[in-house]
Amino acid sequence: MILFGHPTGSPFSHNAALAHFEAGVLDGFCVPWMPTPLEIGILSRIPGIVNYAARLSRRSFAPLAGARLVEGRLPEWGRMARRILPGGRFDSEALSYEANDWLVRTMQGECSRPLVTAVHSYEDCSQGTFETAKVMGKACIYDLPIGYYPAWEERQAALAREFADWLPAGGLASSRFARPEQKKAEMDLADLVLVPCRFVQRTIEEYAEKPRNVSIAPYGVDAGFWAMKPQSAREGPLRFIYAGQCSLRKGIPVLLEAWRIANLPDATLDLVGGWHLDEGRRGRLPAGVRLHGPVASQGLREHFQRSDVFVFPSWFEGFGLVILEAMACGLPVIATEATAGPDVLTPDCGRVIEPGDLDALVDSLRWFSGNRGSIARMGTAARIVAELHTWARYRECVSTAVAAFAN
């Protein structure tokens, strides 16, 4: 039996837990809070936090309603209050690490349950759990949704030097709270590492101190929710869209410079997500660029359905689930090699470029601007590819990978 944990709950963690649940090997799911639809409904009626309540709905997952949940509601509600009350720190890395530490303590206690043969948890919240499991002779399954940290540590240092004038006041929050030695210890303790794409696998092969047992389980997409808008004649400017944190890692400085150089007068670029760069830069966006804040899934779907091309210039990623979500909404994609782009994109539905390749990004933006007649066809091809990447397929890959540790 597998003891599973995640510090927030996400589409991939919910489906990993569901893979174990469907296989009859889930001992318990440790998560700070999995809100019920009723709880989300109550929160959505509280003035001032309607948008936050909508974003919290991603933590709810009805298929796991019958699973044994181990929750820490009161501490999590306290962290939420500190995020949303006046003066709160919505994007505080410190609060995220508090949730990680709660999860470790909880899983260490639950690990002693007699039927547990393996523990399954994620980066930044596994070391203590794995150490306890090893003492008890239980297997450790490490889920790594993003590239291995030593690879990013090296890349981040170079980016911080190259784009020093883009850094937010106080530097990069992730640098202040990162625990590099913990990440390395988690990798060393793992009996199996689950990754979502070849890019993450390569970072382990190149930077892990010794060979690891790695299995790829590609993420899926809810193609029913992330749906194409009925085809109609497009009017107005060509609409490019980016979604995610507007940060150094995501390649926003390169994207904005490429947009300025491309000089597409009959096109716009929407940035959907929180701003994590120098505040002065926010007020000096190139012409045609519109910045939107973070939105819930429904809001992002609406943005996609109003757009024509998705661009995701990340320097360092895991899968980049938003790529599939955009494709399911019928958008061709420009993505980098440091994502799942090489795994899911074909020339029929997008372009894959090297991260930081300014010339290639400019060329890609201009190509779509000059070939607008091809965009609808490419969007349809993108949708077809997205439909093949189901969560059921992901769960099957997870179950196959962990079968040797489940009993």
N, C-alpha and C positions, 0 to 999 in steps of 0.2 A: 504494500500500500504506500501511496505517495502523499507526503505532507507538502502542500503548495502554499506559496505566499507572494504577495505583491503589495507595495506600499501605497498604492492608490486604487488600482483597478483600471484597466485599459482594454481596448478590443483584443489585443494579442494575449494579454494575461488572462482575460476572461475565457478566451477560446482554448488556451493551454489547460486551464483548470477544467473546462468542459471536456476536453479530450480525456483527461483522467477520470472524470465523473462518468462519461459514457462508457468507458472501458471497465468501470466498476473497481477502479484502483485509487480513487481519491479518498484519503483519510480525512482531510479537512482543508479548507481554504482560509488562510490567515490574511486578513485585509482590514485596515483601520475602520472602514465603513463602506458597506454596500447599500446605498439608500434604496428604499422601496419606492414604487411609483407614487404611493400615498405621501411619503415624506417629501418627494420632489414637488408634488402638487402643493403641499403646505408651504414649502419654501418659496415657491413661485408667486405666492400671494402676499409675500412680505415686501412692502415698499423698499426700493433701493437695492434689492439683491435679485431682481427678476432675471437679469442676464447671467448672474453667477449661478443661480439655480438651474438655468437651462444648460450651462456648461457642466454642472454636476451630474446631469442626467446620464452622461457617458459612463458613470460609475455603476449604474444600475444594469442588471443583466438577468432577465427572467429565466433563461434556461438553467441557471444555477440555483433556482429557488429551493430545490430539494436537497442541496448539498449542505454538509455541516460547515458552518461559517464560524470563524473565531475572530471577533471584531473588537476594536478598541474605540468605541464611539465617543466617549467623553473626551479623551485626549485629542481625537481628531476634530471634534467640534470646537475645542479650544483653539487649535491651529487655524481652523477656518475663520473663526472670529477675528483672530489677529490679522488675517489676510484682508478681510472685507470691512472691518470697522474703520472709522476715520483714523488716519495715521497708521493703518495697517500696512504690511509689506506683502503685497499680492504675489510678487515673484520671488519671495525670499528663499534662497537656497538653504538657509538655516532651518526653516520650517520643514523643508523636504527631508533634510537629514534627520530631523526629529522623528518623522514618520518612519524612515529607514531603521532607526535605532529601536523604535517600538516593535517593528516587525521582527528584528533579530531576537530581541528578548522573548517575544511571544513564541516564535518558532523553536527557540532553544527549549522552552518549557514543554511545548507540544511534542517535541522530537522523542520524548521518552515513552510515548504511547506504544504499547507492545506490538501493534500490527504494522507500525511504520517501518518500511524497509528502505525508503529513500526520501530525501528532501529535495525540493525543486524551488529555487528562488533566483533573484536577479542581481545584477551589478549594484554595488554599494549597500546591499542589505543581505549579505550571505556569509561573511567570514565567520562570525560567532556561531551561526547555525551550522555551518559546515564543520567547524572544529568540534562542536558537540556531537554531531552525527558521526564523525570519524571515531571518536572515543567509543561510541555505541556500536560500531561496526556497520553503519548504515551508509548507503550511497549518496553522493552529492551531484545533483543535476544543476548546472549553472546556465542560466538563460542570459545571453548577451545581445540585447536588441540594437546596440550601436557598436562601432568599431572598438577594438581593444584599446584601453586608455593610453598605454605607452606610445602607441602610434599617434594618437591625438595630442598627447603632451608635446611631442616633437613638432607636429604641425602647428599647434597653437602658438608655441614660442616664436616660430618663424612669422606667423601671421601678425602677432602682436607687434613685432618689429616693423613689418612692412606697412601695417595700417595703424600705427601708433596714434595718429590724429583722429581715428575713428572710435577709439576706446571710450567707454562711458566713464564718468567721474568715479574714482575709486577703483578703476580697473575692472577686470572680468570677474563677476561674482563666482563663476565656476572655479576659478583659480583659488579663491579665498577658502573655499569649503572642500575642495577635492581631497581625497584620501588615497594617494597613489599606492602606498604600500598595502592598504587594504585590498585594492583592486587586484594587485599582483598575488596576494595571498589567496583570494577567492579563486583565481584562475588555477593556482597550483594545487588547491584542494579538490578541484572538480574531477569527478569520474567521467562526466559527459558534459560537453558544451553545446548548447543549442544556439544556432545563429539563423537569421532570416534571409541572408543572401551571401553571394560569393565575396563581396567586398569585405564584410565582417570576417569571414573565414580567412581571407588573405592577411588581414591585420594580425590575427592570431598566429598564423604560420610565420609571419615575418618578425613578430615582436615577443611572442611567448618564449620563456627561457627553455622550455622543453616541449616536445611534440604533445599535442592534446588530441583527445578523442572528440572530434567535431562532427555534428550532423546539421544539415541545412533543412529548416522547416520554413518555407516561404509563406509570408503573411497573405491573408486574404482580404476581401472587401465585401461588404454587404451591397451587392449590386441592385437590390430592391430599393434600398434607401438612397444610395448614390446613383440617381437616375438621370438619363439624358432629358433635356427639355425637348419637346416636340420640334422637329426641324421647321424652320421658317426662314424667310428671306432676311439676311442680316443687314441691318442699317447702321449708319454711324461709323465711328472709328473702330479699327481693329482693337480688341480688348485682350491684352496679356494680363495674367494674374500670377502672383506668388502668394503662398500661404505658409505660415510658420513664424517662428520668432524672427524678428528683423535683427539679426546678430552677425557677428564676425564669422562664426562657424558656418552659418547658412549662406555666406557669400554675398551678402547685400551690398557691401562696398563695390565689389566687382560688377554686380548687376546694375547698380545705378550709374557707374562709369560707362558700362556697355550701352546702356539706354541713352546716355548723353551723346555718345559717339554715333550710335545708330541713326539718331536724328530722324525719327519717324513722325512727321507732323500729323498724319491721320491715324494715330494709334495712341492708346493709353496703357498705363501699367498700374494695376492695383496691388498694393502690399497689404495683406490681411494678417495681422498678428501684432503682438506687443513689440515696442521699440526698445532694443537693448544695446544701443549705440550712443555715441556722443549726442547730447541734446541739441547742440548747435546745428548738427547735420539734419535733424528733423525739420528745421525751418528752412533748409536750403535744398529741397528736393528738386530734381530736374523737372522741366516742363512736361506735363502729361502724366506725372506720377501722383497717385492719391494714396494716402496712408489711412488704413482702417485699423481699429483695435482688434483684440481677440474676439472671436465669435464662437457660439456653440455650433454643433454639427449642422443644424438646420440652416443657420445663417451662412455657413461656409458653402453648403450645397447651393444656396441661392446665388452666392457670388460666382460659383463655378458655372451655373446655368446661364448666367449673363455674360460669360466670358468666351473667348475663342481659343486661347493657347495658354497652357500652364508652363511656367518656367521655374526651375528648382536648381539653383546654381551652387548647391552645398559643397563645401570643402571636405566635410567629414560627416558621415551619416551612419545609419544602420540600414534599414530598408527604405525609409521615407514613405510611410504608409499613405501620405497625402498624394503620392504619385498615382497609386491605384485609384484613390477616391476621385481624383481629377479625370483619370481615364474613364472610369465608370460613368462620369457625367458627360462623356463625349468630347474631351479635350485632348488634342495631341500635346506632347510633352517635350520640353527641352530639359534634360537632366544631366548630371555629371557621372563620371565613372565611380565616384565615391558614394554611390547610392545603389538601390536596386535597379537603376535604369538599365544597365547592361543585361540584367536578368529578365526584364519584362518588356523593353522597348524594341521595336523593329523599325526599319526605315519607313514602313507603311504608317506608323503612328507616332513617330517622334525622332528626336536626335539625342545622341549621347556625346558629351564633350568632356575634355579633361577639366577638373576643377581649377579655377583661376585662369583659364585660357580666354583672355579678353577678346582676342581676335575671333575665336570660334563662336563666342557668345554673341558678339556683334553680328557676325555672319548669319547666325541662326535667327536672330531677331529680324534681320533684313530679309532673309529668305521667306519667312512666313508672311511678312508684310508684302513681298512681291509675288507671292503665290497663294493669294487668298482663296482662289477657286479650288485649291486642293484641301483646304482646312476641314470642310464638312466630311469629305471622304476619309481623311485621316482620323477625324474624331470618331467616325463609325468604326474604323479598324481598332482604335484604342478601346472602345467599349467592348468589342468582341474579345480582345485579349484580357481585359479586366474580368469579364465573366468567367474566364477559365481559372482565375485565381480566387477560389472559394475558401471560406473558413473551414468548410468540411475537409477540403484537401489539406489545409494546414494541420487540422486536428489529427488526420490520418498520419501525417509525417511525424508529429510529436509522439503519438502512440507507438508507432513503429520504432522510433529512436529509443524510447524509455522502456520498452517491453522487458528488457533483460534486468531492469532494476525494480520493477513494479511488484514482484512477488518474492 
